Amino acid sequence: MNVSAWSIRNPIPGVLLFIMLTLMGLMAFKAMKIQNFPDIDLPTVTVTAVLPGASPAQLETEVARKLENSIATLTGLKHIYTTVQDGSAIVTAEFRLEKQTQEAVDDVRAAVARVRSDLPGELRDPVVTKVELSGAPILTYTVSSTRMDDEALSWFVDNTVTKTMLSVRGVGAVARVGGVTREVRVELDPLLLQALNASAADISRQLRQVQQEASGGRTDVGGAEQSVRTIATVKSAEELARLEVTLGDGRRIRLDQVARVSDTVAEQRSAALLKGRPVVGFEITRSRGAGETEVAEGVRKQLDVLRAAHPEIVVTEAFNFVDPVQENYSGSMLLLY
């Protein structure tokens, strides 16, 4: 049967099909997410290796070069880029486009596992992640208060703000910028250690062994079976200072006899400035598949709730990469219609 002739003799089904497809297309177009860049899976994988206190030369020789040699054997590899700085090395492996992203991640993870035993024992487990275009921040805010110092503001951002923002649909990550990080510092006295024939490594090893929680099995309490845990963590710097450590010859001393323990903040390695003044802020990153405009709308609603719950906190928008996207979208729709 000639389909064209049948359609001419019976135009109503064809017209109805055209109208239905048009309506479905308009509905699908309306449901599309508004994004500055589409979500593209690029076969690019990064390996982040952290060795606190190591120099760039040491990291290049003992970590980066071994990782590069192992990753270089993978099939489909196009380029390898390495960035080395104090305490960390980042190796980026770029594969050819025909390589599946998940396959590239699995191959790199296996390559890292092959040389893990050859890397320094103090090295933290390397983190293997894929590069995503949606990982750039879309909103940046600053937080200030007349009642809080930088330490309290930093804790407020890390705890309260982060939990609140992550509850917004479409938010992928919340990262603090600026501020300080709480740190319990143990400053050993080298003369006292020498007199006791002890080393900093001995004290550090003892602290790691003591500061552990472990399962203690199960026991019967009042006819009911309950699990038992051994809790050995301290709750304050004062408790840590009173902690007893065992020396190599079997003697036991308190930590504050050979060290000064203080509850302070870590040395700042980075800072955030706004108009020349240091600030504490946070960045919002959308998750994969989420629209930037709807994420921004949800974030602003949650910030209004946060401001009402904490009137002493002032949250100010510092950078906004969503409004230009919305303006481009509105301009395109104006030209289209």
N, C-alpha and C positions, 0 to 999 in steps of 0.2 A: 504494500500500500504506500502511496506517495504521501509522506507526512506533510509536505508543504501544501499540497492540494487539500488535504483534510483540514489543515489549520485555516485555510482561506474559507472553506465552506462552513467551518465551525469556529468562529473567532472568539467566542466567549471563554472557553477553557484556556486559550493562550493569553488572553487579557488578564484573567484571574491569576494565572501563574506569574505573569509579569508583576502584577500588583503585589502578590504575596512575597515574591523575591525582593521587591523594592522595600516593602515594609520591614522584612527581616534584615536587610542590609542597613537600613536606617537605625533599627534597634541595636544591631551589633556595633555600628559606628558610635552610637551614643554610649555604649558600655565600655568602649576602649579606654584604657588608662592613658593619662596625659603624662608623658615623660620627656625629658630633654634628650636622652639617648635611649635607644631600645636595649632590652636585655639580650646581650649577645654572649654566647659561650665561647671564649677564646681559649685554646689549649696552651695556656701560660700558667706555670706553677711556680710558687716561691717557697723556699726553705729558709726558715729563720732559726739560727743557732745562737744561743746566748751563753757566754762564759764570763761571769762577772769578774772584773778586775784584769782581764786579759788585754794585752796590747794588740794593735792591728797586725803587727808582724807575726806574733804568736798565732793569732787566729788564721791568718793567711796560710801559714805553714802546717798547723796541726788540725785545722778544721776545714777551711774553705777549699783548699787544694784537693783534699781527700773526697769531699763531697762532689766537686767538679769532675774528678776522674771517674767516680762511680756513675754520675748522671750522664756523662758523655757517652757511655756505652749504650744508651737507650735508643731504640729505633724511632725515626721520625723527628729527632731533635734538630732544631734549626739554629738557635743561638743560646749561649749561656752568658748571663751577666752577673757579676758579683760585686757587692758593696760591703766593705769592711770598715768598721769603726770600733772605738773602744768598747769592748765587752760584747759585741754582737757582729755576726756576719749574715748577710742576706744573699742567697743564691737564687737567681731567677732563671728558669728554664722555659724557653719558648719553642713550641713544637709547630710542625706544619699544620695547616688548617684542616687537612683530612684526618688528623688524629682526634679521636674522641676525648673530650675534656676529662671525663671520669677515668678513662683508661690512662691518660697522661698523669693524673694525680696518683693513681695506684702504682704506676711504674716508678714515679719519683719516690714515693713512700718506700717501695721495695728497694730502690737503689740506696736510700738513706739507711735502711735497716741493715744492708749488707756491710756497711762500713761503720756501723754504730760502735762495735767493739774496738775499733781502731781509734776512735775519737777520745779526747780526754775524759777521765771519769767524772770530773767536776762539771762537765758540760751538761746543761739542761737538755731534756729531750727535744730534738729539733721539731719545729712545727711546720707541717706541710699544708699549704693552702693554695687554692686556685684564685686567679685574679679575676675580679668581677667589675664590670663598668658601673654597677650600681653602688659601688663602695665609697663614692665621693659624698661628703656631707652636703646636705641641702639647706640646713638651717643652723645658725650659730647664735647662742644666747650668752649673756653675761649675768652673773648673780652677785648681788651686793647686799650688805646689811650693816646697820650701825651697831648691832648687838653681837655680831660674830666676827672673829678674826679669820685669817686665811685657813687655818687648820679646821675650824668648825665649818666654814663654808665648803671646803673641799669634801669633808665628810658628808655634809648635807647633799652635795651634788652626787657623790658616789652612792649614797644610800637612798635618800628620799626621791631626788629628781630622777635618777636612773630607773628606779622601780616604776615611778609614775609614767615616764615616757615610754618604757617598754610595754606598757599595757595598751598603748595606742595601736590600733590595727595598721600594719604596714611599716612600722618602725623596725628597722633591722638592728641598729646598734646605737648606743649613746656613749660618747667618749668625753671625758673631762679634759679641758685644756687649761693650763696654768694651775695655780694653787700648789698645795704641798701634800705630802704623803706622810702619815704617821709612822714613826720608826722607834723601836726600842734599841738603843745603842749600848753596846758593851765595849768599853774601852779598857783593854788590858794594860797592866803595868809591867813593862818588860823586865825591870830590875827585880820585882818580886817573883816573876815567873822564873827568871834565871836562878834566884836563890832557892826556889823550890824544885829546881831541875825539871821544870815543866815547859811546855810550848803552847803557842796559841792553837795549834792543830789539836792538841790533846783536849784543851778546854772546849773547842768547837765540837769535837766528836762527842764529848760527854753531854753537851747541851742537846745535840741532835738525838742522842740515845734516851735522855731523860724526858725530853719534850715529845712524848708519843702517847697516843691512845691505842689500846689494844683490846681485843675481845677476851673476856675471862671465862667464856663458856656459859653454862646454864646451871642454875641451882634451884632447889625447892625452898620456897619461902611461904610458910603458912599453908602448905599443901598445894601450892600453885607453883608451876615452873616459870622462872623468870630468867632473862638473859643478864649477864654480868659483864661490865666493861671496866677496864683499868684506865682511870683518868689521871694523867700526869702533866697536863698543861697548866700553866700559870695564868692568872687573870690580870696581873699588874706588874710593873717594873720592880716594885718593892718585893713581890713574891719571887721574882726571878733573881734578885740580888741575894735573897736568903737561901737560894737553892744550893744544895751540897753537891760537889763534884769529886770524883775519885781520881787521884793522881796515879802515875805509873807505878809507884812503889807501894800503893795500897792506902796511902794517907787520904783523908777526906777533909776538904776545906769548903768554906762558904765562898760563893762567887764574889761577893763584895769584898773579900779579903785580898783579891788579886785584880779586881776590876772595878770600874765606876759604871754603874748601870743607870741610864737616864731615859725617861720617856720624852722623846723629842720628835722632830720631823726630819725626814731624809733630805740630803743635800739636793737642791734643785738642779736638774739637768736641762730643763726647758722652762720657758715662761711665756705667758700670753699678755700682750699689751694692747690697750685700746686708747687711742689718743695720747700715747706716751705713758700711760699709767698701767701698772700691773693689775690684772683682773683674774677672776675665777670664772670660767665659762664651761659650756658643754656644746657638743656638736651632735646633730641628728642625722642619721643615715637611713635611707629607706631600704626595705628588704626587696628581694628579687620579685618582680611581678607587681609591685605596688605602684600606684600613681603618685607623683610628687605633690600634686595639688591636694589630693584627698589626705595624704599624710600630713601636710602642713596644716590643713583645717583641723584634723584631729589633735595635733600637737597644741595648737593655739587654744582649743577648748580645754584640754587638760591643764594647760598653764593657767587658765583663768580659775580652775578649781584649786590648783596649787597656791595661787596668790591669795585666794579667799581663806584657805586653811592656814597659811603662814603669812599674815599681813606684814611681818617685820622683814620679809625677804622682798627684794626688788629684782625682778627678772626683766632684762632689756634685750631686745633683738639687736644683734650686732651685724650679722650678715644674712642675706636672704637670696638664695639662688632659685626660688620657686616663682616669684613674681615675674621675672623675665620670661619664664616658660609659659606662664598663664597669659601674658601679653602677646606672645607669639601665637599661641593657640587661638586667642580671641581675634587677632588680626587675620589669621588664616580662615576662620569661620566667617568673618565679615566679608572677605573676598569671595568665599565659596558661595555664600547665600546672597 
